[in-house]
């Protein structure tokens, strides 16, 4: 009984210590990783992807296009000073992802099918995921679930802070190598990234109407293609997110118009 109470106390302590208020959204987030470690975690995970995937491109026409649009967006975002890096994965897949610390990847099928403004909507969305620390939040949730399952073992087995973080980086890297499919963002995180991402694209001078247009096009491509649309399958229904974006369009257009 005493041991159980001890574990409960440890977990309560951790939970309260790890709840932070996001400075952009004002939402409370449960995150066990300090923001100061986002860069190291993301970079290590990105290196893992580069090592394990032979289709990663860091130069060439597509990379230049993604970088040009991406940099224009992050410059007016809430975190222009992250070490932003944009890569292309040359695979016929409709997908994109972001790692902690601002490491963003877009797959070539996405690039080939989108206009600059639609691509800006994708990059705004992914930049928002990194800025809002959704990856770190997902990892923390998974960790907490594991802690709840493993219970005493995890508490007793807890190693030093450094060892714990090293283990975390390896886990994150292998998840990223799989396109993060093992750990999809929650529906709310997706809607949050849509909202903040559309604000960023509007600030950068891209017409925010392209955000709704992007999801209509994605729905069409999804119907037509036989591939695995991971970017879509882990996201809320297209109708719902288009309705949300359209509903706030006056707000986005005001930002676009008032630059
Ligand atoms: Zn997303």
Boltz pocket constraint, residues with backbone or C-beta under 6 A from the ligand:
constraints:
  - pocket:
      binder: B
      contacts: [[A, 125], [A, 129], [A, 185], [A, 189], [A, 190], [A, 193], [A, 231], [A, 235]]
      max_distance: 6.0
